[in-house]
Amino acid sequence: MSVRYSLKGDEEDEGYWNQKEKRQNFFDDADDENEIIDWTGTRIEEFTGSQVTSARGTNKNASFTKPSRPVEIANNFPKTGTNKEISSQSEPKPEQPKPTQTSASKSYHKKSASLTIGTKNLSKPTSSSASSLESAVKRDSKLSHTEVSKLYAEVTSLKRKLQSSERSRWDAPKVSDTIIRMVMGEPFSLEMYKSLPDKLTLLDSAIEYHDGNSITAIVLFLKKTLKNSIFISELRKRPVAINHYAVYLRSMGDEEVLASQLQILGRKEEAAMCRYRLTLQESSPQARYQSMKKCTDSYFEGSKILHRETVLLREQCSLLNKQILIEGADSKASRERKPPFADCPKEAELYFLPLITTLYYCCKYHFNQSQSSISSPESLVKEFNMSEKQYVMTAAKACANQRKWADLDTLLAPKKWIMKTKKPTVGFDRIVGILLKAKAPNDILQKYMLMMDDTTKRLETAKKYKIHSVVIETLKQMRDLRGLQNYRTEVTYGSSEDIQLQTLLKNTSIKWKT
């Protein structure tokens, strides 16, 4: 179904639109259907049958057939314009042969110039709109110049609107709208923000929303689209953004980039610790030593906040260097089966071991070496300012595990100074504990148990591990007659401990406690 519109040109007589003015024979409004009226209202000529008479002359051979319908244009043109009159639709008549284009027929077309446009599928004009109009005009030239101009103008206007709407697709939306979409997890795009103020506004808005994912996404967008100097200078002003950026780099496992970025951003302490973690990933002792030394000089040295860490790191570098030297010499001696590895094979490498473990290693294999030797335990204690208690406990464990009781006696023997004797700083109760773990023989246990100062603790320990001679001697020192009498049931009859016990009970010179 189609709707017929009558298009009136702007160049027509204004009197046509005046309802009060009588229209005389304008556009064949007269009753006589055999008249042809021109644009000025002047009667041209009547026509009858097949003969057409015009103002220019008579054409006897011309024939005229009244068209059954106006020109139809492709229905993809929208309904536009203000001078449209919707007329009622009648049933179309059967199509007749097209008339010969004579002057009379052209005049007749003027009186019924109208445009039929389909009411269905009215949509935006496509690229074929202009070509459809031109083909329609060429196929059947029944439209006036004014009407065609209007159609072209409307098509051009619609094209401009379409182009404007397409261009507006790529305009950057409001920053607040984009941030809300990011926070809500909806699709978003940051590529439309081209200027630096817009990008910084994005970052500041995300920080205000306290959304970590949005902050990280915008920081990475700035990293990709800004110069590195501008990116660093702007990020330094926003510590929250630096924190999220650092967390992102750490989660990606890129510690080296993280360390360099934190150093550039002014986070020297964090950068130093990050670089230190990287040095610990080196598997080669020599490579780790060089990397640790470089890390100390570049990241830790000169920092007042990291002064204590700098001292510790320098000691760690020295220890690693000492381990490299000791391990090199000991590995060669172990391969050649030279002492001390001939009787005690080397069990593990010395690389990357803690200071106490290194001291234990030196006490185990190089206990009797002079202090000038690089592998001497005493030189290690002196270089790293270790306490005497640390040295005695570690050396005692090494001697007990190696069953070197003579070395243990040398270690625990009182040091004689001028006019006084210096006792060991380690209590013998701890030495006894070490000997018990090493499963030392009873005579060694008895010897060092009797050196314990606390008699109550000595008695309990001796009873627990059934060192009968120590229990009897301790009860004698405590002058506990009842305790000795009760302990007779614990010793074997006729043993040396039983004989010792009977001798004490018969001794009347001892003043027992009642």
C-alpha positions in Angstrom: 0.0 0.0 0.0 1.4 3.4 -0.9 0.5 7.0 0.0 0.4 9.8 -2.6 2.0 13.1 -1.7 1.6 16.2 -3.8 4.8 18.2 -3.9 4.4 21.9 -4.7 7.4 23.9 -5.7 8.5 27.1 -4.0 8.4 28.8 -7.4 4.6 28.3 -7.9 2.2 31.1 -7.6 1.6 32.1 -4.0 -2.0 32.5 -4.7 -2.4 28.8 -5.0 -2.0 28.5 -1.2 -4.5 31.3 -0.5 -7.7 29.5 0.3 -9.8 32.7 -0.2 -8.6 33.2 -3.7 -10.4 31.3 -6.4 -8.4 29.0 -8.4 -9.3 29.2 -12.0 -8.4 26.3 -14.1 -5.1 25.8 -12.2 -3.8 22.3 -12.6 -6.9 21.3 -14.5 -9.3 22.1 -11.8 -12.0 22.9 -14.4 -14.8 20.5 -15.1 -13.7 20.0 -18.7 -11.4 17.1 -18.9 -10.4 17.9 -22.4 -8.5 21.0 -21.5 -4.8 21.5 -20.9 -3.8 24.6 -18.8 -0.3 25.9 -18.6 1.4 27.2 -15.4 -0.1 30.7 -15.9 -3.6 29.4 -16.1 -3.9 30.1 -19.9 -5.8 27.6 -21.9 -3.6 25.9 -24.4 -5.7 23.7 -26.5 -8.3 21.0 -26.3 -7.5 17.5 -27.3 -9.9 14.9 -28.6 -9.1 11.3 -29.4 -5.6 10.8 -30.7 -5.0 14.3 -32.0 -3.1 16.6 -29.8 -3.0 20.4 -30.5 -0.5 22.5 -28.7 0.5 26.1 -28.8 3.5 25.1 -31.0 1.4 23.4 -33.6 -0.5 20.3 -34.5 0.9 16.9 -34.4 -1.5 14.6 -36.2 0.5 11.5 -35.7 0.9 11.9 -31.9 -1.3 9.9 -29.7 -1.9 10.4 -26.0 -2.9 8.0 -23.3 -3.6 9.3 -19.9 -1.2 7.7 -17.4 -2.8 5.5 -14.9 -0.4 6.3 -12.0 2.3 8.8 -11.2 6.0 8.1 -11.2 7.0 5.7 -8.4 10.4 6.4 -6.6 12.3 3.8 -4.6 10.6 3.6 -1.2 13.8 4.1 0.8 13.3 7.9 0.8 11.9 9.2 4.1 8.8 11.3 4.3 10.2 14.8 4.4 9.1 18.4 3.6 6.3 20.5 4.8 4.3 20.9 1.6 2.9 17.4 1.6 -0.8 16.5 1.2 -1.8 13.0 1.8 -4.5 11.9 -0.6 -6.6 8.9 -0.4 -5.3 5.8 -2.2 -7.4 4.3 -4.9 -7.0 1.0 -6.5 -4.4 1.1 -9.3 -5.6 0.7 -12.8 -4.2 -1.8 -15.2 -0.9 -0.6 -16.7 -1.2 0.8 -20.2 1.5 1.4 -22.7 3.6 4.5 -22.1 2.7 7.5 -24.2 5.0 9.2 -26.6 6.7 12.0 -24.9 5.2 15.0 -26.7 4.8 18.5 -25.5 1.2 17.8 -24.7 2.0 14.9 -22.6 4.6 16.9 -20.7 2.1 19.5 -20.0 -0.3 16.9 -18.8 2.2 15.6 -16.4 2.6 19.0 -14.9 -1.0 19.1 -13.8 -0.7 15.9 -11.8 2.9 16.0 -10.6 2.9 13.9 -7.4 5.2 11.5 -5.6 4.2 8.1 -4.4 6.2 6.8 -1.5 5.6 3.5 0.2 4.6 3.5 3.8 6.6 0.4 4.6 10.3 0.1 5.3 11.0 3.8 5.8 14.6 3.9 7.0 17.8 5.9 6.7 19.0 6.6 3.1 21.7 4.4 1.9 24.5 5.0 -0.6 22.1 3.9 -3.4 19.6 6.7 -2.6 21.0 9.2 -5.1 21.4 6.6 -7.8 17.8 5.5 -7.3 16.6 9.0 -7.7 18.6 9.6 -10.9 17.5 6.3 -12.4 13.9 7.2 -11.6 14.2 10.6 -13.2 15.8 9.2 -16.3 13.3 6.4 -16.6 10.3 8.6 -16.4 10.8 12.4 -16.4 7.7 13.5 -14.7 9.1 15.5 -11.7 9.6 19.2 -11.8 13.0 20.8 -11.3 12.0 22.2 -7.9 10.8 18.8 -6.7 14.0 17.1 -7.8 16.1 19.8 -6.1 14.2 19.3 -2.9 14.7 15.6 -2.9 18.4 16.0 -3.5 18.6 18.6 -0.6 16.9 16.2 1.8 19.1 13.3 0.8 22.2 15.5 1.3 20.9 16.6 4.7 20.3 13.0 5.8 23.7 12.0 4.6 25.3 14.7 6.8 23.3 13.6 9.8 24.4 10.0 9.3 28.0 11.1 8.9 27.7 13.2 12.1 26.3 10.3 14.0 29.0 8.0 12.8 31.7 10.5 13.8 30.1 11.0 17.3 30.6 7.3 17.9 34.3 7.9 18.4 34.0 10.9 20.7 35.3 10.3 24.2 32.4 9.7 26.7 32.4 11.4 30.1 35.1 10.4 32.5 32.6 9.6 35.2 30.6 7.3 32.9 33.7 5.4 32.0 34.8 5.0 35.6 31.3 3.7 36.6 31.4 1.2 33.8 34.9 0.0 35.0 33.7 -0.3 38.6 30.6 -2.2 37.6 32.5 -4.6 35.4 30.9 -3.5 32.1 32.7 -3.2 28.8 34.7 0.0 28.4 37.4 1.6 26.2 40.1 4.0 27.2 41.6 4.6 23.7 39.2 7.5 23.0 40.9 9.7 25.6 43.7 11.4 23.7 44.7 14.4 25.7 46.9 14.4 28.9 44.3 16.2 31.1 41.7 13.6 30.2 44.0 10.7 31.1 45.0 12.3 34.4 41.4 13.0 35.2 40.6 9.3 34.6 43.3 8.3 37.0 42.3 10.8 39.7 38.6 9.7 39.4 39.6 6.0 39.8 41.6 6.9 42.9 38.6 8.7 44.3 36.5 5.6 43.8 39.1 3.4 45.6 38.8 0.7 43.0 42.1 -1.1 42.6 41.3 -2.8 39.3 40.3 0.5 37.7 43.5 2.2 39.0 45.7 -0.6 37.7 44.0 -0.6 34.2 44.4 3.2 33.9 48.0 3.2 35.1 48.9 0.6 32.4 47.0 2.7 29.8 49.1 5.7 30.8 52.3 3.6 30.7 51.5 2.6 27.2 50.4 6.0 25.8 52.6 8.5 27.6 56.3 9.3 27.5 58.2 7.6 30.3 59.3 10.9 31.8 55.8 12.2 31.9 54.5 8.9 33.2 57.0 8.8 36.1 56.5 12.5 37.1 52.7 12.1 37.2 52.8 8.8 39.0 55.1 10.2 41.7 52.4 12.6 42.7 50.0 9.7 43.3 51.4 7.2 45.9 48.2 5.1 45.7 48.7 4.5 42.0 52.4 3.5 42.7 51.2 1.0 45.2 48.8 -0.7 42.8 51.3 -0.6 40.0 53.9 -2.3 42.3 51.4 -5.0 43.3 50.7 -5.6 39.6 54.4 -6.0 38.7 55.0 -8.3 41.6 52.0 -10.5 40.7 53.4 -10.7 37.2 56.7 -12.0 38.6 58.7 -9.3 36.9 60.9 -8.4 39.9 63.6 -6.8 37.8 61.3 -4.3 36.2 59.7 -3.7 39.6 63.0 -2.9 41.2 64.0 -0.4 38.5 60.6 1.2 38.5 60.5 1.6 42.2 64.0 3.1 42.1 62.9 5.6 39.5 59.7 6.4 41.4 61.6 7.2 44.6 60.8 4.1 46.6 64.5 3.3 47.3 63.9 1.0 50.3 61.4 -1.1 48.4 63.6 -1.2 45.4 66.6 -2.3 47.4 64.7 -5.2 49.0 63.3 -6.2 45.6 66.8 -6.2 44.1 68.0 -8.2 47.1 65.4 -10.9 46.4 66.6 -11.0 42.8 70.2 -11.7 44.0 69.0 -14.6 46.1 67.6 -16.3 42.9 71.1 -16.7 41.5 72.1 -20.4 41.7 75.8 -20.0 41.0 77.9 -18.9 44.1 80.2 -16.6 42.1 77.2 -15.0 40.3 75.3 -14.5 43.5 78.4 -12.9 45.2 78.9 -10.5 42.3 75.2 -9.6 42.2 75.0 -9.2 45.9 78.0 -6.9 45.9 76.5 -4.8 43.1 73.2 -4.6 44.9 74.9 -3.4 48.1 76.8 -0.7 46.3 73.9 0.5 44.1 70.8 0.2 46.4 71.9 -0.1 50.0 75.0 2.0 50.4 74.5 5.6 51.4 70.9 5.1 52.7 70.5 6.2 56.3 67.3 4.2 56.7 69.1 1.0 55.4 72.3 1.4 57.4 71.8 -1.7 59.5 70.8 -3.7 56.5 73.8 -2.5 54.7 76.1 -3.8 57.4 74.4 -7.2 57.4 74.5 -7.4 53.7 78.3 -6.7 53.6 78.8 -9.5 56.2 76.8 -11.8 54.0 79.0 -11.0 51.0 82.1 -11.7 53.1 80.7 -15.0 54.4 79.8 -16.1 50.8 83.3 -15.2 49.6 84.8 -17.2 52.5 82.6 -20.2 51.7 83.7 -20.1 48.1 87.4 -20.2 49.1 87.0 -22.9 51.8 84.8 -25.1 49.5 87.3 -24.9 46.7 90.2 -26.1 48.8 88.1 -28.8 50.7 86.6 -30.2 47.5 90.0 -30.8 46.1 91.2 -32.4 49.3 88.1 -34.6 49.4 88.7 -35.8 45.9 92.3 -36.7 46.7 91.3 -38.4 50.0 93.5 -36.1 52.1 93.0 -35.5 55.8 90.7 -34.7 57.4 88.5 -36.2 54.7 90.2 -39.6 54.6 88.5 -40.7 57.9 85.5 -38.4 57.7 84.1 -38.0 54.1 82.7 -34.7 53.1 78.9 -34.8 53.2 77.7 -31.6 51.6 78.8 -28.4 50.0 79.4 -25.3 52.0 77.8 -22.8 49.7 74.9 -20.5 50.9 74.9 -22.0 54.4 74.2 -19.8 57.5 77.1 -18.5 59.7 76.5 -20.9 62.5 76.4 -23.9 60.1 79.6 -22.6 58.5 81.2 -22.5 62.0 80.0 -26.0 62.7 81.6 -27.2 59.4 84.9 -25.5 60.3 84.9 -27.0 63.8 84.1 -30.5 62.4 86.9 -30.6 59.8 89.3 -27.8 60.8 89.1 -27.6 64.6 92.9 -27.7 65.3 94.0 -25.3 62.6 95.7 -22.1 63.5 93.9 -18.8 63.6 95.8 -17.6 60.5 94.2 -20.3 58.4 91.1 -19.2 56.3 89.2 -22.3 57.5 90.0 -21.9 61.2 86.9 -21.7 63.4 88.6 -19.0 65.6 89.3 -16.8 62.5 85.7 -17.1 61.6 84.5 -16.2 65.1 86.9 -13.2 65.1 85.9 -11.9 61.6 82.2 -12.0 62.2 82.3 -10.9 65.9 80.6 -14.1 67.2 80.2 -14.6 71.0 82.1 -17.1 73.0 78.9 -18.9 73.9 78.1 -19.4 70.2 81.5 -20.8 69.5 81.6 -23.2 72.5 78.1 -24.6 71.9 78.8 -25.1 68.2 82.3 -26.6 68.7 80.9 -28.9 71.5 78.3 -30.3 69.1 80.9 -30.9 66.4 83.3 -32.7 68.8 80.5 -34.8 70.3 79.2 -35.9 66.9 82.7 -36.7 65.8 83.5 -38.6 69.1 86.5 -36.4 69.6 86.5 -36.3 73.4 90.0 -35.0 73.7 89.1 -32.0 71.6 86.0 -31.5 73.8 88.2 -31.5 76.9 90.4 -28.9 75.3 87.5 -26.8 74.5 85.9 -26.9 77.9 89.1 -26.8 80.0 89.3 -23.7 82.2 91.4 -20.9 80.7 94.1 -19.8 83.2 94.7 -16.1 83.3 97.0 -14.3 85.7 96.1 -15.0 89.3 92.6 -16.4 88.3 90.9 -19.1 86.4 88.2 -18.3 83.8 85.4 -20.8 83.6 83.5 -21.5 80.4 80.5 -19.2 79.7 78.3 -22.2 78.9 76.7 -24.1 81.7 77.7 -27.8 82.0 74.0 -28.7 82.0 73.8 -27.7 78.4 77.0 -29.6 77.6 75.4 -32.7 79.2 72.4 -32.2 77.0 74.6 -32.1 73.9 76.4 -35.3 75.1 73.1 -37.1 75.7 71.9 -36.3 72.2 75.2 -37.6 70.8 74.9 -40.8 72.9 78.2 -40.3 74.6 79.5 -43.1 76.8 78.7 -43.2 80.6 82.2 -42.2 81.7 82.0 -39.0 79.6 78.5 -38.3 80.9 79.6 -38.9 84.5 82.6 -36.6 84.1 80.6 -33.6 82.9 77.5 -34.3 85.0 79.6 -33.9 88.1 80.6 -30.5 86.9 77.1 -29.2 87.0 76.6 -26.5 89.6 73.0 -27.1 90.3 72.9 -30.3 92.5 69.1 -30.7 92.3 69.1 -30.5 88.5 72.2 -32.8 88.4 70.4 -35.4 90.6 67.2 -35.3 88.4 69.3 -35.7 85.2 71.3 -38.5 86.6 68.3 -40.4 87.9 66.5 -39.9 84.5 69.4 -41.4 82.6 70.4 -43.9 85.4 73.9 -42.7 85.9 74.2 -44.4 89.4 77.6 -43.1 90.3 76.5 -39.5 89.8 73.4 -40.1 91.8 75.3 -41.6 94.8 77.9 -38.8 94.7 75.3 -36.1 94.5 73.4 -37.6 97.5 76.6 -37.7 99.4 77.2 -34.0 98.7 73.7 -33.3 99.8 74.3 -35.5 103.0 71.0 -37.2 102.3 71.1 -40.5 104.3 67.5 -41.4 103.6 68.0 -40.8 99.9 70.9 -43.2 99.8 69.0 -45.8 101.7 66.1 -45.6 99.4 68.3 -45.7 96.2 69.7 -49.1 97.2 66.8 -50.7 95.4 67.9 -49.0 92.1 71.4 -50.5 91.8 72.4 -54.0 91.0 73.5 -56.1 94.0 77.3 -56.6 94.0 78.0 -54.0 91.3 80.5 -51.2 91.8 77.8 -48.7 92.4 76.3 -51.1 95.2 79.7 -51.4 96.8 80.2 -47.6 96.7 76.8 -47.1 98.3 77.5 -49.6 101.1 80.8 -47.9 101.9 79.1 -44.5 102.2 76.4 -45.9 104.5 79.0 -47.4 106.8 81.1 -44.2 107.0 80.4 -42.6 110.4 82.6 -39.5 109.8 79.9 -38.0 107.4 77.4 -35.8 109.2 74.1 -36.8 107.5 71.0 -34.6 107.6 68.3 -35.9 109.8 
